[in-house]
Amino acid sequence: MATKRINDVAHEELRVEQIDAIASLFTVLSDPTRLRILQVLRKGQATVSEVVAALDMKQPNVSKHLNLMHQMGLLGRQRDGLLVRYMIRQPVVFALCSTVCDHLRESAREQVKLFV
C-alpha cells in the first residue's frame, strides 16, 4: 500500500472499505442532534429519559438516534433493571470534534484577517 506525506505526517492510502466506514461514521456525526446527545453522554451514562430531559426533545426521536449510534458502535448500552443506560464506547469522537473545532477556529481567524 502506498504511503503519502501530508503536512509532514505519513498517511497510507485508504481501501474502498475503509473509505466507506469513515463516510458512515461522518454521516452519523453530521447530525446536530446526535452531537448534542454525545455531549450529554460525555458527562456519564444516561437513560433515554435522562437524555430527553437534558435536551428537551421527544423520546421517540432520542431513541432513534441512540439506537443508530449504538448500531454504529459509538455507544454501548447496559440494562439497569427496567432501564437501559447508554454510554460512550468510542471516545475518539470527541477528538474528532476537537480537531474540527480547531480547524473552524483557525478558519475564522483567517477570515477576520481579511477584513481588518
Secondary structure, 3 states (H helix, E strand, C coil): CCEEEECCEEEECCCHHHHHHHHHHHHHHCCHHHHHHHHHHHCCCEEHHHHHHHHCCCHHHHHHHHHHHHHCCCEEEEEECCEEEEEECCCHHHHHHHHHHHHHHHHHHHHHHHCC
